[in-house]
Amino acid sequence: MSFFTNIWERMRDAYAYRNEPEYTTVLTRVYWYSLLTMTALVIALAVAGGIFMLFYARGDFEDPSLVVSNGAGALKLNTAQLKSTIDAFSARRAQYDSLKTSPENVTDPSK
């Protein structure tokens, strides 16, 4: 307990005589180490938060009863809908190719 009392008395004396060079050195060291400690604490909390968010995004913290097993949530594909979607993509590609070869004439609105 005397260790902490001694530190407190030394800090109080250093602040009281802060205009003296030897006490200014003590205050600057305390300030520097407190800045380093706070910076290390912020970095450690940022890393811990990042690790937590990584595990949260992966789903390791979720309730096991809520996790869907493999194949249980698979969608059943309808062949007709799949064919119409592929045809729509083919039509869009053909339209893109035709616009690329003969672009429309658009007047410049600033003139």
Backbone torsions as a table, in degrees:
resi	resn	phi	psi	omega
1	MET	NA	-32.1	179.9
2	SER	-68.1	-24.6	177.7
3	PHE	-61.4	-48.0	-179.6
4	PHE	-70.5	-34.7	177.1
5	THR	-65.0	-41.5	178.9
6	ASN	-63.1	-41.5	178.7
7	ILE	-63.9	-44.1	-179.0
8	TRP	-63.3	-42.5	178.5
9	GLU	-65.2	-39.9	179.4
10	ARG	-65.3	-40.6	178.2
11	MET	-67.4	-38.5	178.1
12	ARG	-64.8	-41.6	177.2
13	ASP	-66.5	-40.2	-179.8
14	ALA	-64.2	-38.2	179.1
15	TYR	-72.9	-35.3	179.9
16	ALA	-66.9	-36.7	-179.3
17	TYR	-110.0	43.2	-174.9
18	ARG	-67.9	-12.0	177.6
19	ASN	-84.0	-12.7	178.2
20	GLU	-82.7	140.2	-175.4
21	PRO	-61.6	-39.2	-178.2
22	GLU	-68.9	-30.9	177.4
23	TYR	-80.9	-30.1	176.0
24	THR	-63.6	-36.9	177.6
25	THR	-62.8	-41.6	179.1
26	VAL	-63.8	-44.3	-179.5
27	LEU	-65.3	-39.3	179.2
28	THR	-68.2	-35.6	176.6
29	ARG	-65.8	-42.9	178.4
30	VAL	-62.5	-43.3	179.0
31	TYR	-62.6	-45.7	-178.8
32	TRP	-63.1	-46.5	-178.9
33	TYR	-69.3	-31.8	175.7
34	SER	-68.9	-37.4	175.1
35	LEU	-64.0	-43.0	178.1
36	LEU	-63.5	-40.7	179.8
37	THR	-65.6	-43.9	178.8
38	MET	-65.0	-38.7	178.1
39	THR	-64.6	-43.9	178.4
40	ALA	-63.8	-37.8	178.7
41	LEU	-66.1	-41.9	178.2
42	VAL	-64.1	-42.6	179.2
43	ILE	-65.1	-43.4	179.7
44	ALA	-63.5	-40.7	178.0
45	LEU	-67.2	-36.2	178.0
46	ALA	-66.3	-42.1	178.8
47	VAL	-66.6	-43.3	179.2
48	ALA	-63.7	-40.8	177.3
49	GLY	-65.0	-39.0	177.3
50	GLY	-64.4	-41.9	178.1
51	ILE	-64.8	-41.8	177.9
52	PHE	-61.0	-45.3	-179.5
53	MET	-66.1	-33.3	176.6
54	LEU	-63.3	-48.2	179.4
55	PHE	-67.2	-34.7	178.4
56	TYR	-66.2	-40.8	179.6
57	ALA	-68.6	-33.4	178.3
58	ARG	-73.2	-20.0	178.1
59	GLY	92.5	15.2	-179.9
60	ASP	-72.2	-20.5	-177.9
61	PHE	-96.1	2.0	-177.4
62	GLU	-80.2	163.1	176.4
63	ASP	-70.8	127.7	-177.4
64	PRO	-60.3	-25.3	-179.6
65	SER	-73.3	-17.9	-179.5
66	LEU	-90.2	-13.7	-176.8
67	VAL	-77.6	131.1	179.8
68	VAL	-81.9	131.1	179.3
69	SER	-75.2	164.2	-178.0
70	ASN	-62.4	131.0	175.9
71	GLY	85.1	-15.9	-177.3
72	ALA	-72.7	-31.5	-177.9
73	GLY	-103.6	19.1	-177.4
74	ALA	-70.2	140.7	179.4
75	LEU	-84.9	142.7	175.1
76	LYS	-88.1	123.7	-178.0
77	LEU	-88.6	134.6	175.2
78	ASN	-93.4	127.8	-176.1
79	THR	-64.0	-38.6	-179.0
80	ALA	-66.4	-42.3	179.2
81	GLN	-67.0	-38.3	178.8
82	LEU	-65.5	-42.2	178.9
83	LYS	-63.8	-42.2	179.7
84	SER	-67.0	-35.1	177.8
85	THR	-66.6	-42.9	179.0
86	ILE	-65.6	-39.4	177.6
87	ASP	-64.4	-36.7	178.7
88	ALA	-65.4	-40.0	177.4
89	PHE	-66.0	-38.7	178.1
90	SER	-64.8	-40.5	178.7
91	ALA	-65.2	-40.1	178.2
92	ARG	-65.6	-38.0	178.6
93	ARG	-66.2	-40.8	178.3
94	ALA	-64.1	-40.9	177.8
95	GLN	-64.3	-41.3	178.1
96	TYR	-62.3	-45.0	-180.0
97	ASP	-63.1	-39.7	179.9
98	SER	-68.5	-37.2	177.5
99	LEU	-70.3	-29.4	179.6
100	LYS	-71.6	-37.9	-178.9
101	THR	-77.8	-35.7	179.3
102	SER	-133.7	87.3	-178.0
103	PRO	-70.0	153.0	178.9
104	GLU	-74.6	148.3	176.4
105	ASN	-83.8	117.8	179.7
106	VAL	-118.5	127.2	-179.4
107	THR	-77.6	149.1	179.3
108	ASP	-76.5	119.0	-176.3
109	PRO	-72.2	-15.0	-178.7
110	SER	-82.9	-9.9	-178.7
111	LYS	-104.0	NA	NA
